[in-house]
Each structure stands twice: as C-alpha cells, then as structure tokens.
Amino acid sequence: MQSNLNNGFNNSGRTMPSLDMNSPSAPREMPSSAMDAASAYGHMQKVLVELRVPSNQGVLAASRTAAQINVSSFRFDTSYEPITVNSSSEQLSTLRANNEETVIVRGIIEENDIQQLESQANVIKVYKDTPIAPFDIALLEKNRDLVVPMDGAQNCPIGTCDCSPTTAKGTIADVAKYFGADQIWAAGFKGEGIVVGVVDGGITAEGRDIGPSETILRVKNVIGGPASDWGTTAKEWGEHGNMSATDVLGMAPAAKLYDCRISGGDAISNALKVFDWAIKQYQTDGTPQILTNSWGIYQENWDEFYANNPEHPFTRKVVEAIELGILVLFAAGNCGGSCPSQRCGTDTGSGKSIWGANGHPLVMTVGAVNKEEQFIGYSSQGPASLDPNKPDFCSVSHFKGYFASDNGTSAACPIAAGVVALLKQAKSDLNQQEAKELLKSTAKNIGEPGFDHHSGAGIIQAKAAFDQLLPQQPKWHEWESWGGNSFYAPAVVSAEENHLDAFIVGGDSAIYRKSWHQDKNPGEWEKLDGFSLGTPAVLSRNQQNIDLFIISQERTLQRKCWNGKTWSEWENLGGLCKHGVTATSWGSNRLDVFSVAADNAVWHKFWNGESWSEWLSLGGISLGTPAAVSLQENSIDVFIRGCDHAIYRKSWNGTSWSNNWESLGGLWLYSPAVTVNTNTINIFTVGTDNAIHRKTCDRATTSEWQNLGGASISAPAALAWGQNRIDIFAVGGDNALYHKWLS
C-alpha cells in the first residue's frame, strides 16, 4: 500500500514550505514584471490582448497584428505564442459574419495607455494578466497554524470545524480506505489508461534531469507536459505540485500524470497556455482526460473582471476544454469564514470567497473536510461569483501524504481528481456533467439534508459513486471443499435453476454424483453404476435432462441419460478412446462429443436427434481430454493441450472446421475446461504453479490469463449459469473436490 501512496518517499515531519506570492493588497496592483521594458515607463501592467484576425490564420495573423499595434508603451511578448480562444457571446455573431476569430496575445503596457490600446482597430478587449497563487495554507516559518485554532463547534457554519491544517488526521492510505478506493482497486480499477493533468507549480518526476536546488523526492508515473523541461522543477510553489501529483496517485495509483506547470510569473496567461496545450493534446490522443487545479485568486481585487465575468478568455478556455470532453476540477479556495487564510483580506465567507473559473457552473468545485468528516473552516463558501450553487461537494484534506500534513482545498481537489480517474476508467465515456452529478448524488451530508453553501452536496463517496456507475461486479469467492476421493478431472452440469450436479471418478473407477441447490449445503456423494477409465463429460440439453458420458474398460464411449426421475442403462457408442471425453450441445436435438484416440488426434461424433454419426478425425495432437463449447446455434469451439503444453483451439462455423489449430499459448499441466456466459468463452486450466488460470475470448478479442489461485492435481471443470455466475471445480492434493464460484 505504501509504495502506491507515498511513491517511496520518507516524508515524516515534512511540512509545506513557505511561498512568497507577493499577492496584491489593493485594486489594480499586480506583481512586478520581469520584462525589460518595465523600467522605461511608469506603472507597467502585464496584459492579455484579445485580437480579431481572419479565420484559420490564427497565430501568424495575431503575431503580425500585435506587432503593428501603435501604442508607444505596448511591448508585444514574442515568447508567448498566440492562443486561439472561442469568441465571447457578445462578439460571436459579428466575428462569424466577418469570417474572423479571436486570438490572445501577451504583452506589457503602461496602465494609463490601456484605453488607447483597446481603441486599436483589431483589438477586442484588454485584460490584466491576472496574478494567481496556489491554495496552500500552512507555512514553514510559522511554528503555529496559519489560521487560529478554535473550538470545533464555535462559529462553525456546519457540524464541527477543523482549523488546524498542520495536524494530520490520518494518512493518505486512511483517506483511500475511507473512500473505499481499496475496494475499487480490488475490483480491478486503479486508474489504468487515465492521464491526469496536474495544473500546478511543477513536479520533480522520476527519470528526469532535475534542476538545481530542488527536492530529492521524485514523483512516479509522470509522462509529459507542455513545457520541454517538464518534470524537472517544483520549488517555485514550494513543492505544491508534487503534493497535488501524489494525492492524485494516492487514489488512482495506476494513473499517469502530465506536469502542467503554471508557476514562473504566476499569471493566468500561464494557465491559459496550459489549458490550450491540454486541449490540443486531447484532440491528438484523448489525453489528459482530467485536469486538476488547486490554485486561483484569493481576493476579488486581484482582477475584478476575471473574478466576476464568465467571458474572461481563460474561463472561456476552461469551458472549451470541458465541452471537448476533459473533466475539470478546481479547488474552491481557502477563504472560508471560520478561519480564512491571511491572503484573503476581507474577501472571506459566503459569497466572497470563490472567484473566477473556480466557481464556473460547468467545473467541479471542490471544498474540504477532514477524514473525521469535520468541515475545514477555511474552505471557501458559496455562492460563487459565477454560480450560486457552489461548491459542488467536498473532498478530504489534512492527512499525511507528500507533506506531514497535506492541507488546504489544494489537497482536497487532487484527491477528488484521483477518485474521478477511477470512475473514468470504469466508464470511459463519462463526461463532466455525469461525473459531477454522480459525485453529488452519492455524497454524504455533514449538515442538514440537501445542498448547502459550505459543503455543497456533502462529502464525495467514491465507492458509492463507483457502484452506481458500474453496478456491483461479480467477484470470485474462496475455494470450498466438497470432499470425495477423485482420481480424474470432475464434470459439472446444471439441469434446473439454481441447481448443480458434480460428477467424479472414485478410487474404484465408479462414477459418483453430488448435488447442490442454492442456499443449501451440498448433499452426500451418490454412487452410480459404471466403470470409467477417464474424465467423464456431462451436459443438459433441456430442463432436468442430463447426458453423462464415460470411457469404459474397453475404451469405448458410453452414454447414460437422466430424465428427471431415473437413469437409463449405459449405451455403447463405440470408438477407441485413449483419454477422457467432452460434450457440447447447441440445440435440444443435437449432441457433439469429442475424445482422443490412440493416434493422439481429436475425434468427433455427433447425434442429430435421430441417429449418431461415424467418428471423424479433427487432427491435432492432444495430451489429454479435450474441451468443447457452443457459443451459438451451429457453432462449436474445441480446445486441447498440445504437445508443447500450450492451449489450442479449432472452430466449427456451421459449414466447416477451421483449417488449423490456433495456439492460445501458455505452459499448462492439464487439459483445459471451457464454458460460455454472455457470448464469451471462459477457458480454465492449471499452470505450472498448480493454480487455476482463466482466459476469456470471443470472435474478436482475447484477454490475458487471470490467476484464480488454488492447488489442483487435475484438469478443472467449469459451468456458467444464471446472471454473471460461473462455477469451477478442481481436485486438490488430498484428492477431494474443491469448488470456487464467481457471482
């Protein structure tokens, strides 16, 4: 567990380091620019300029247009590639009529000249290059919590509150268990095939040439990013990006990550560039499927237009990503009214703490609680500036993860993103609205029933959401003994609903039967007459009827029938059988039997409802009893263990047999068993470890082998019946019959 959740880190005692974000304290102030032109003018402002350009000429046209802007203090940032954005609703009809599109360029200008810039012919609007910051909460240089600890009940808007961000309430493994993520993993969903873009301050990734003065810690599963030096730095935001990355992996350990670094200037132009890259990457290969964002603005006055207007170009780019199919999560922020971050100033509490894209109606806005289901008092509260119904839900923070205490809504958001990765793997076409509504509808309330502006719909419940998305999957139960004393592989049949009959060959070579009915223990072994030199075969063509086949002392094929009340006498079907027999049926008046003759080839005989055919050789070299199954009418698949101990298949398509035996590979000790459920063939056989292994296949695809455990000294028997029910039987080292089932 620890290797999945902590990436090999020894993080005991690590705390979140300090960050000097130089957050503006008054309207119209921004962090100082590093651009050389800044010193030549008065108050310089970094800006994003929205231009109109001819459609399909994008970057080149925008660069030419920006270079021709006639405002003396404006400096076009040629290092920032122009970005096409969807038009605002106000401009859409005009631009379409003129066959134009909108493009964003970046630059710097004296603040007093912004109005002149906006008056230029091809300029639609000028925006501040808004400062941004991570939603961290605990600072290294403080020996006390950044927020004031308080009585959990006093001033808490819902339930009890936690205002101690440096005090971990359990580990990330505990968080995974709280969500039931361990149960989702056990069902085979760990985030395989899902890529999460961590839009943050950078990641130090395994296998990358890390920059100087960086942490020695490395994050696994990072596979790329928009910057050529992805995965090489995390220090600018105090390893905040490493925390977010490992929190995603704590819930989805097999997911892959993109390092979508937005630090370095700490401006929204970086985020716009990253989202544009993610959209283009998604259009190329379908990744990233998810973007997690634990950053934003702390105060409205950092940029009042961005804070309150959904037409800001970055917010439009976020909407574009969502509409394309990317799942987007944003942290709500750390300006909740009970114990807000000092950066929030007076912008705290309900209606004054979720700004800009973080509260857009389409995004998943994530608040925070701890594992003990206490509301985190600094978690930002709705209504958001862009949507009254925020946050959407809460995730868990305040746990030992990358740091001694991963905290803030910064930690809650990537935890939620990891949960979404599990859900996305379970349902590949899961979209933003479905994911949001699924998590809201299965959330756990921590206050009065229904939505509230503190916790939203409540605390997400990963396992409940998973079960609703993907109804309870069948699972394999433990092996149980049916006793007996068997010297060959068993056979099993279901001749009536919720009923099984197992057949074995005892030490005296007689046939024995044991019956099981649902909710009852198996009965005693019943001895039937007859003498068998090999594995029996049994099938049921219709309700209560059973056909039983054995190899007699003379090595001929013998058949005995059960009509629901009595057994018939043994019928001699001839042949010279070296190994056991198998049988299948694709209709009430059809029987197909297969055995191995002295030449080690597979031989076939069938009954058409009136008479038996002659024996026909299918060739091949079989080291044991064959197995056969019918997927549909007039269809047969036969499986054998070849002379190289691999499994081989030969098929009948209703007209002819396939020309050659197809190898399914492997190295197996005994013959296979096969059965069909939901148009899928299930193959079971015994590996060199004596365990039972399973492979599934249909006409188009074949799965990998799955180890089901056990210790068998014979070939298995298998039967599919009912809804998602498969039973397998094998002989153990004590010669008793053992049973395992999927349901």
N, C-alpha and C positions, 0 to 999 in steps of 0.2 A: 504493500500500500504506500509506504513512504517514498519508494522510488518513483511512483506515479505522481505523487502530490507535491513533493519537495524538490524534484529534479536533482537529487543528490546533494542538496545544499545542507550545510550545518548552519542554521540560521538562529541558533539560540542567542538571545539577547540583542539581535539586530533590531534597530529602530529606524523609522522613516527619517531620512536626513533632511536638513533644512533646505529651503528653496528661497532665493531672493527673486521674487517675481516682479518687483518694482510696480506693484499694482497701482493704477492711478487713483488719486484721492479726490479729484474734483472733475466736474464735467469738462470735456474737450481736452483732457490730458492723456497722453499716450507715452509708453516707454520710449526712451531716446533711440533714434535710428542710428544704424552703423553706416548708412550710406554717406559717401564722401561729400555729397552736395549739401549736407545739413548745415555745415558751419558757415555757408555763404549767405544764408538768409536768416530771417527772424525765427518765428515759431514754425518749424517744419513739421509737416504731417504726412505720415505714410498713408497711402490711399490705394483703393482699388477703383479702377475706372471702367465703367460699362460702356462699350462701344457698339455701334451698329455697323455691320460690314456685309458685303454681298454674300449670299448663302453659298456654302461649300468652298469658301475661300479662307475661312477661319483664321488660322494662325498667321499666315503671311499677310493677309489683308489687315489684321489687327496690328501687327508689328509696324506696317507702313503707316497706318492711320495714327498710331500712338507717336511714332517718330515725327510726324508732321504737326503735332499739336502746338499751337502758337501761344503758349503761356510761358513767360520767361523763367519763372521759378520751378516749372514742372520738369522733373527728371524721370524719364521712362526707364524702368528696371529691365534691362535686356536679359538679365539672368533668369528672369521668371517667364516661362513660356506661357503665352496667352491661352486662356481656357474658355472654351465654348460653354455657355450656360443656357438653359431654357429661358425664354423670354418671360418677363413679368406679365401678368394678366392684362395690365393696362396697355402694354406695348404690343401685345401679341398680334392683334388684327392689323395694325399699321405695318409691322415688320413683314407679315405674310404677304400683304398687298404689294409691298416693295421688293419681295423676294430677298429679304435680309434676315440676318441672325444676330445674336448678341454674343459678345466676347468680352472677357475680363482681362485687363492688363494691370500691372502693379507699378507704382511709382511713388515719388515723394514731391510734395509741393508746399509752398508757404501757405499757411492756413488761410490767410486773407485772400488768396487767389483761387480758392476752390470754386467760388461762384463764377468766376471768369472761365475756369476750366469746364464747368457744366454748360456754359453757353456755346461751346465749340460745336460745330455743325454735326459731327458724328458721335458726340458724347451724349449718352442717355442719362447717366447719373454717376456721381462720385460718392464713394463710401469710404469711411475710415477703415484702415486695415486694423480691425478690432484686436486689442490685446486679449489673450486667453491665458488660462492657468489651469493646472491640474487640480482636481478636487481632493487634495491631501488635507490632513487635519492635524497630525502630530509632528512637531518639530524637534529635531535632535537636541538643540541647545537648551530646551526647556526641561527641567527636571520634574515639572508637574504637567498635568494635562493642559493642552492649549485652551480647552474650554473649562469652565468652572464645574467641578463635580457637584452633584446635587442629590437631594433625596429623590429617589425614583418616582415618587408619587407627586411631589410638589411641582407645580407649573407644567406638568406633563400633559400634552393635549389628548393623549390616548393611552390607556393602560398605564404601564410604568416605563420610565425612560432610562436610557444608558447614556451618560455624558462623560464616560471615561475611555477615550479612544486608545490609550496606550495600555489598557488592561485587556488582554485577550480572554475571550470566553470560549475556550476550547481551541482545537486545531482545525486546519482545513480538512483533515480527514473526518473530524467530527461533523463539519458542515456537510460533507458529501453523504455521510450516514444520515444526518437529519433530513436531507432532501430525498433520501432513498436512491441516490445515484449509484451506490454499490449494487443495489438490486437491478438497476437498469444495465449496469456493466455486466452482471451475471447473465442477463438476457441476451448479451452479445452486442450491446450498443455502448461504445466508448468514444464515439466521435470520429470513427474511421471515415475517410473520404470528405471530411468537412474542414474547410480552411477559415479561420477567424482572423480578420484584420484588426490588430491592436493599435488603434489610433491614439498615440500617446507620446511619451518623451523619449522613446528609443529603447532598444533591447540589446543586451550583450548575449549573443547566441552561440551555441555550441558550433565548433568548426569554423568560426570566423576570426579574422585577424583583428583583435580588439584594440581600440585606441589606447593611448597612454592615460594614466591616472584613472582608469576605470576599475570597477569592482572585479574581483577574481571569479565571481559567480557567473555561471553560464546557463542559459535557458535552452532546453531541448525543443525539437520539433519546429524550429523557425526555418522557413524555406525560401524567404524572399521578402521583397518590399519595394516601394517606389524609388528609393534612393540607391545609388550604386554601392554605397557603403552601409547598406542595411545590416543590422545585427552587430554593429561594432561599437556602439556608444549608448549609454543610459544615464550618464552623470548629470546632464543639464537639468533634468527634472528629478534628480536625486534617486534614480533607480525606480521611479514610479512606474515606468513602462515594464520593467522586469516584474514588479508586483502584479500588474494587470495581466501580464502574459501567463505567469504561473498560476494565478487564480483561475484563468480560463482552463488551463490543463488540470487543475485540481478537480474540476467537474467532468471534463472531457479529455482524459489522458491520452487518447489516440488522435486527437485533432491536430492539425498543422496550423502554423501561425504565419502571418505576414507582419513584419515590423514596419508599421505605417507611422513613421516618426514625424511629429509636427513641432518638436522643440527646435530652437535655433531661430531667434527672433520672436518666438511666442506670439504669433499673429495669426488671425483667421485665414490669411492668404495661404499659409502652410496647410491648413485643414482643407481648404478648397482644392488645392493641388492634389492632396492625398485622395480625397473622395473622387476627383476626376480620374486619377490613376486606377482606383478600385473599380470604377465603372467600366473603363476600357479593358481592364484585366478580366472582369466578369464577362464582358462581351466576347472575349477571346477564348476562355476556357471554363467559364462558370464559377470561378473563384475570385475573391472571397465570397462565401455565402453569407457571412456575418461580419458586421463592423461594430466593435465595442468602443465607446467613447467615455472616458472618465475625466472630462475637462469641460471648461465653459467660461462664463464670465460671472464674477461674484456680485457685481453691482450694475444697476441699470445705467448709471452714468459712464460706464466704460464705453458704451455705444448705444444710445437710446434707440437709434433706428434698428440696429440688429436685434436689440433686446425685445422689441415690440412689433416688428414688421415681418410677416412671413415672406415678403417679396425680396428680402435680402438675398444676394446671389449665393451665399453659402447655403442658406436654408433651402433655396431652390435646388441646389445641387444635392442636398440630402434627400429631398423629395424625389429627384430623378433616380437616385440610387435605389430607393425603396420601390418605386414604380417599375424599375427594371427587374427586381426580384431579390435584391440584397436585403437581409434582415438587419435593421439598425437599432442599436440600444444606446441610450445616453443616461449618464448619472444625473439625478435630479439636482444635486448641488449640496453644499454644506452650510446653508444659511437658515436652517430651521430655527424657530423662535425660542426654543428652550435653552439652547446653549450654542449659538452660532459661532462659526469661525470669525476671527478678528477681521479678516479681509472683507467681510460682508458690509461693514459700516452699519448704516441704518436700514439697509435692504434685507430684512430678515422676516421670517414667519410667513403666514398665509398671504398669498397674493403678491409677495415682494421677494421671492427667492428662487424662482425657476424662470430663466430668461432665454430668449432666442430659440435656436433649434432644439435645445434640450427639452423644451416643452411643446414642440410641434405636435399637432394632433396625430400625425402618422407614426412618429417614432415611439419606441418603447421607453418610457421614462421610469427610471429605477430609483426608488427610495431605499432606506436602510433600516434594518433591525439587527439584533444580535441573535445568536443561536438559541438563547433562552426566551426568544420572542418578545424582547423588550424593544420598544421603539427607540431609535437613536436620535437623541434630542436635537442634534444639529442637522438632521436630514431635511432638506428643503421641502416646503409645503406648497400645495396648490391653493388657489388656482394659479396656473402658469400664465405668463403674459400672452401666449398664443392659444391656450386651450384651458377652459375652466375645469376640465375633468382630469387633473393631474395631481400626483404622479399616477402611473398605471398600476404599479404594485411595488412591493418591497422585496429585496433580496438580503442576504446575510453579510454583515461586516463584523469587525472586532474579533478576529481569530488569528492564531499563529499560523502564518503562511510563509511568504517570502521574508517578511519582517517579523519581529517578535509579536507585533500586532498589526496585521493588515487592516486598515481602517478607512473611514470616510465612505461616502457613496461611491468613491473611487474603487473600493474593493467590492462593494455590492454589485456594481454593474458588470464587471467581467465574470463574477460568479454566475450571474444570470445569463450572460452570453454563453458560458460553458454548458449550462442547462439547455439553452436553445440549440446548441450544437448537437446534443444528444437527441433532441426532438427532430432536428433537421435530418439526422441520419435515419431516424425511424420513418420519416415521411419526407422524401426528397423534394416533393413539390410544395412543401409547407411555405406559405407566404407570410408577409408581415402581419396582415390583419388576423389571419388564422392563429399565428403564434401568439400575438398579443391577447386575443380573446380566449385562447386556450389557457394561458397562464392566469388571466384574470378570473375565469370561470372556475378554476380549480384552486384558487388562492385561499389561504386561511385567514379569517378575520382576527384582528387583535383588539378590536373595539366593538362597537355596535355593528350588527349585520349590515352588509351593503358597503357602498363606496364612501370613503371619507377623504378629505384633502391632506391627510397626514400619511397614511399608509396605502392610499389608493384602494385597490380591491383586497389588499392584505398581503400576506407572505406567500410567495410562489411555492408550490408543492410539486417538485419535479416528478416524483413517481406517480402522483395522481394525474398530472398532465400527460405523462407517458402512457398510462393505462387508458386514458380517454382517447388519446390519439391512436394508439395501437392496442386494441383490446388484448386482454391478458393472453400472453403467448403460452402455448403448451410447453411443459418442461419435463425432463426426464426424472423419474423417481428412482429411488435407490433399489439395488438388487434385493430380492427376497427369495428364500428357498422354498421350493415345492417338494423337497425330499425326493424319494425314489432312488433307483440304482440303475443308471442308464449307461449303455456301452456304445451307443451310436448317437448321432445328432437327433434331436427331437423333431416333431412336427406339430403344428397347431392349426386349429380351424375355429371359426365362429359360425354355427349353423342357425343361431337365433339371436335376437337382440340382447346385448349385454351378457353374453354367454361365451365362454371359451372351453374348448376341449383340447388338451395336450396329450400327445402320444409318444411313448418312448419304447425302446427295445431293452428289456431287462437282461440280467446276467444269465438267464435261462433261454435267451433269444425269443421269448414270448413278447407279445405286444401288450402294453399297459396303457390305460387311459385315466386321466384325472380331469374333472370338470370344475369350472369356476363360474359363479354367477355374481353379478355386480352387488356390492355391499355384503357379500358373504365370503368366508374363507374357502379356499379350495377343498374339495372333498377328498376321500381316500383314493388310492390307486386301485383301479379295477383291471383284472387280468382278462384279456381276450384270448381266444384260441389262435393258433397260427404260430409259425416259426419264421423269423426274419434274419437274413444274413447282412442286412444293411439298413441304412436310414429309411424310415417309412415316408410316405407322402400322403397328404390328406387335403381335401377341399370340399366346399359346399357349393353346389350349383343353385340351390334354392332353399327356402326356409325348412329347417330341421333335417334335410337330407345331407348325408356325408358319404363321400367316396374315399376309401382307405386303400392304399397300395403298399405292397411289401415285396421283397425279393425272397423267394422260397429257398429251401435246402437244395433244390435242383437248379437254382439261379434263374428260375422263370419269374415273370411278373405275375403277381397275384392281386386280385381286387376283391374287396368286401364292402357292402353298402349298408348304411343305416337309414331307415325310412321314418325315423322319429319315434319308433316303438321297438323295433327288433333289428338285429343284424342278419344279413343274408349269409349264405355259405361263401366260401372262397371261390373265386372264378379264376381259372388259369388263362392268362393272356399270352403265354409263350415267351420267346426270346431267350437270350443267354446274357444275363446282366452281371457285370463284374462289380459295379458299385451300386449304391442306392438309387432310388427313383424320385423324380419330381413330377408334379402335375399342375396343370392350369386349365382354366375354362373361360371362354368368352361368350358363353350362352348356355341356356338350360339344357340344350341338346348337343353340347359339344364338350369333349374331353380331349386334352392333349397330354401325353405322358412322354417323359424323356429319361433315358438311362444311359449308362456307359457299358459298352460291350468289351469283349476280350481284346479288341484292337485299340482300346482306349479312346475310340471315337464316340461321339454323342449320337444316339439312335432315338428316333421319334416314331410314335404310334398314336393314332387318334381315333376317337369314336364320334360319328356324325349324327347320333340319335337313333340309328338303326343297326349299324354294324361297325366293327373295328377294321381299320386299315392294316396293311402289312407294315412291318418295321422299315424305316427309311433312315439311312445314314446322313447326318449333317456334318460329318468330318470333325476336324479338330482333334486335339489331344487333351483329355481331361484327367486330372489326378484324383478326382473324387466325384461325388454326387453332383449333378448339375442342378441349377435352379431356373425356374421359368415363371413368367408373369404375363398377363394380358392387360395392356393399357386401355384398350377399347375393342369393339367387335372386330373380329378377323385380324387381330394384331397379337403378336407374341414376341417376347424377348427372352432369350435363353442365355444364361451366364454359367461359366465354368472357371475352374482354376487350372491354368495351363501348365505346361511342363517347366516354365520359368517361374512358376508360383504367382504370376500376375493374374488378374481377373480379365476374362474375355467375354465379349457379347456378340451374339448373332441374332438377327431380327427377321421376322416374317411380316410383310406389309399387306397381306391379303391376296397377293398374287404369287410372290416368290420369296425365297430366303435371300438375305444379303450374301454377297459373294464370299466375303472373308470374315473371319473372326476379328472383331475390333478390340484392341487392348485398352483396358482402363488402368493399367499399371499396378504398382504396389508389389509387395512381397508378403504373401499370406500363408498361414499354416494350414488352413482348412478351406473347404468349399464355401461359397457364398450362400446367403439366403436373400430372397427378394420379396417385396410386397409393394402395393400401389396405394397411394392416397392422393386425392385431389390432382389426378393426372400426372403425378410424379412418381417415378420408380425409386424406391428406397433399397439400397444394397447394403447388406451387413456381412461382415466377415471378421476373421480373427487374425490379428497381427502377430509379429514375432514377439511382442510383449504379452501375448495371450489375452490381450484386451479386445473387446468388440469395437469395431470401427464401422462408421456409416458414411455412405456417399449417396447423394440424390442426383437424379438426372431426368431429363425429358428429351424430346426430339431435338431440342435446340441447345441446351446448356447442361453442364455437369459441374457439381460442387466439388470442393475439396473434401478430403476424408476428415471425419469428426471422431475423436476418441471418446467412447462411452464407458470406458473402464471395464471392470470385471476381470475374471481369470478363467478362461474357457479351455477345455480339453477336447472340444468337438466343434463342428460347424454349428452355427446358430440356426434358429427358426424365427420367422418374423410374420406378423399379421397386422394389417391396417384395417380398422373398422371404426364405425362411429365418426363423430366430428373431431378431427385432429387427434385420433387415438391410434397409437402403434404399440404392439406388444412384441417383445423379443424374448426368446428362451435360449439358454445355453447350458451345457453340462459343466459343472465345476470340478475342481480337483478331487473332491470327495465322491464323484460320480452322481451327485444329486442334481436335480434340475433346478435352475435358477431363472428368475423372471424379473424383467425390467420393463417399464412402460412409459410412454410419452402421452401426456394428457394435460 
